[in-house]
Amino acid sequence: MKSLKLIIIGLASGLLNGFFGAGGGIMAVPLLQKAGVPTEKSHATSIAVILPLTLVSSLLYLKLGSATLNQALPYIPLGLAGAIAGSFLLPRIKTKWLHKIFGVIVLYSAVRLFFS
């Protein structure tokens, strides 16, 4: 049963990542938590899973002409800085606050999508 959960998490994360960019991570976190992975580890695991998925999606988008490297370049330096800061901050944030921050981001994303 646990391996079926892991297969579903991987499939859902990859599918959402292909559709929405890194949106697979938003789905992976709660699914990993339901599978019994502690909160901090589910966030870190989600990021580790999303990296190869994002690389594959990025290469396909570039190959198909849906995006260009020139469009992405301005966002990469500060995105990398944010990723480094986030990885250092994650272990220092209490689980309670991590849930609240994650919930606000998910709600914000939902409202934005609803009104777009």
The 8 nearest C-alpha neighbors of each residue, nearest first, counted from 0:
[[1, 3, 2, 4, 5, 6, 34, 7],
 [2, 0, 4, 3, 5, 34, 6, 35],
 [1, 3, 5, 4, 0, 6, 7, 8],
 [2, 4, 6, 0, 1, 5, 7, 8],
 [5, 3, 1, 7, 2, 6, 8, 0],
 [4, 6, 2, 8, 3, 7, 9, 1],
 [5, 7, 3, 9, 4, 8, 10, 2],
 [6, 8, 10, 4, 5, 9, 11, 3],
 [9, 7, 5, 11, 6, 10, 12, 4],
 [10, 8, 6, 12, 7, 11, 13, 5],
 [9, 11, 7, 13, 12, 8, 14, 6],
 [12, 10, 14, 8, 13, 9, 7, 15],
 [13, 11, 23, 9, 15, 10, 14, 27],
 [14, 12, 16, 10, 11, 15, 9, 17],
 [13, 15, 11, 17, 16, 12, 10, 18],
 [16, 14, 23, 18, 12, 17, 13, 22],
 [15, 17, 23, 20, 21, 13, 22, 19],
 [16, 18, 14, 15, 56, 20, 19, 13],
 [19, 17, 15, 16, 20, 14, 22, 13],
 [20, 18, 22, 16, 15, 17, 21, 23],
 [21, 19, 16, 22, 17, 18, 53, 15],
 [20, 22, 16, 23, 24, 19, 53, 49],
 [23, 21, 16, 24, 19, 25, 20, 15],
 [22, 24, 12, 16, 15, 26, 21, 25],
 [25, 23, 27, 22, 26, 45, 21, 28],
 [24, 26, 22, 23, 27, 28, 105, 29],
 [25, 27, 23, 24, 28, 29, 12, 30],
 [26, 28, 24, 30, 25, 45, 29, 12],
 [27, 29, 31, 41, 30, 26, 42, 25],
 [30, 28, 32, 31, 27, 26, 33, 25],
 [31, 29, 33, 27, 32, 28, 34, 8],
 [30, 32, 34, 28, 33, 29, 36, 41],
 [31, 33, 36, 29, 35, 34, 30, 37],
 [34, 32, 30, 35, 31, 29, 36, 28],
 [33, 35, 31, 32, 36, 30, 4, 1],
 [36, 34, 32, 33, 37, 31, 30, 41],
 [35, 37, 32, 31, 41, 34, 40, 38],
 [38, 36, 40, 39, 41, 32, 35, 31],
 [39, 37, 41, 40, 32, 42, 36, 94],
 [40, 38, 42, 41, 37, 43, 90, 89],
 [39, 41, 43, 37, 42, 38, 44, 36],
 [40, 42, 44, 38, 28, 39, 43, 31],
 [43, 41, 45, 39, 40, 44, 28, 38],
 [42, 44, 40, 46, 45, 41, 47, 39],
 [45, 43, 47, 41, 46, 42, 40, 48],
 [44, 46, 42, 48, 43, 24, 47, 27],
 [45, 47, 49, 43, 44, 48, 50, 42],
 [46, 48, 44, 45, 49, 50, 43, 51],
 [49, 47, 45, 46, 50, 44, 51, 52],
 [48, 50, 52, 46, 47, 51, 53, 45],
 [49, 51, 53, 52, 47, 48, 54, 46],
 [52, 50, 54, 53, 49, 55, 48, 47],
 [53, 51, 49, 55, 50, 54, 13, 56],
 [54, 52, 56, 50, 51, 55, 49, 57],
 [53, 55, 51, 57, 52, 56, 58, 50],
 [54, 56, 52, 58, 53, 57, 51, 59],
 [57, 55, 53, 59, 54, 58, 17, 60],
 [58, 56, 54, 60, 59, 55, 53, 61],
 [57, 59, 61, 55, 60, 56, 62, 54],
 [58, 60, 62, 56, 61, 57, 63, 55],
 [61, 59, 65, 57, 63, 62, 58, 66],
 [62, 60, 58, 64, 66, 59, 63, 67],
 [61, 63, 59, 64, 60, 58, 65, 66],
 [64, 62, 60, 61, 65, 59, 66, 58],
 [65, 63, 61, 66, 62, 60, 67, 59],
 [64, 66, 60, 63, 61, 67, 62, 59],
 [67, 65, 61, 64, 60, 68, 70, 63],
 [68, 66, 69, 70, 61, 64, 71, 65],
 [67, 69, 71, 70, 72, 66, 61, 73],
 [68, 70, 72, 67, 71, 73, 66, 74],
 [71, 69, 67, 68, 72, 66, 73, 74],
 [70, 72, 68, 69, 74, 73, 75, 67],
 [71, 73, 69, 75, 74, 70, 68, 76],
 [74, 72, 71, 75, 70, 76, 69, 77],
 [75, 73, 72, 71, 78, 76, 77, 70],
 [74, 76, 78, 72, 77, 73, 79, 71],
 [77, 75, 79, 78, 74, 80, 73, 72],
 [78, 76, 80, 79, 75, 81, 74, 73],
 [77, 79, 75, 81, 76, 80, 74, 82],
 [78, 80, 82, 76, 77, 81, 75, 83],
 [81, 79, 77, 83, 78, 82, 84, 76],
 [80, 82, 84, 78, 79, 83, 85, 77],
 [83, 81, 79, 85, 80, 84, 86, 78],
 [82, 84, 80, 86, 81, 85, 79, 87],
 [85, 83, 81, 87, 82, 86, 88, 80],
 [86, 84, 88, 82, 87, 83, 89, 81],
 [85, 87, 83, 89, 84, 88, 82, 90],
 [86, 88, 84, 85, 89, 83, 90, 91],
 [87, 89, 85, 91, 86, 90, 84, 92],
 [90, 88, 91, 86, 92, 87, 85, 39],
 [91, 89, 88, 92, 87, 39, 86, 93],
 [92, 90, 88, 89, 93, 87, 94, 86],
 [93, 91, 89, 90, 97, 94, 88, 96],
 [92, 94, 95, 96, 97, 91, 90, 89],
 [93, 95, 97, 96, 98, 92, 38, 39],
 [94, 96, 98, 93, 97, 99, 92, 100],
 [97, 95, 99, 98, 93, 94, 100, 92],
 [96, 98, 94, 100, 99, 95, 101, 93],
 [99, 97, 101, 96, 95, 100, 102, 94],
 [98, 100, 96, 102, 97, 101, 103, 95],
 [101, 99, 97, 103, 102, 98, 96, 104],
 [100, 102, 98, 104, 99, 103, 97, 105],
 [101, 103, 99, 105, 100, 104, 98, 106],
 [104, 102, 106, 100, 105, 101, 107, 99],
 [103, 105, 107, 101, 102, 106, 108, 100],
 [104, 106, 108, 102, 107, 103, 109, 101],
 [107, 105, 109, 103, 108, 104, 102, 110],
 [106, 108, 104, 110, 109, 105, 103, 111],
 [109, 107, 105, 111, 106, 110, 104, 112],
 [108, 110, 106, 112, 111, 107, 113, 105],
 [111, 109, 113, 107, 112, 108, 106, 114],
 [112, 110, 108, 114, 109, 113, 115, 107],
 [111, 113, 109, 115, 110, 114, 108, 107],
 [112, 114, 110, 111, 115, 109, 108, 107],
 [113, 115, 111, 112, 110, 109, 108, 107],
 [114, 112, 113, 111, 110, 109, 108, 107]]
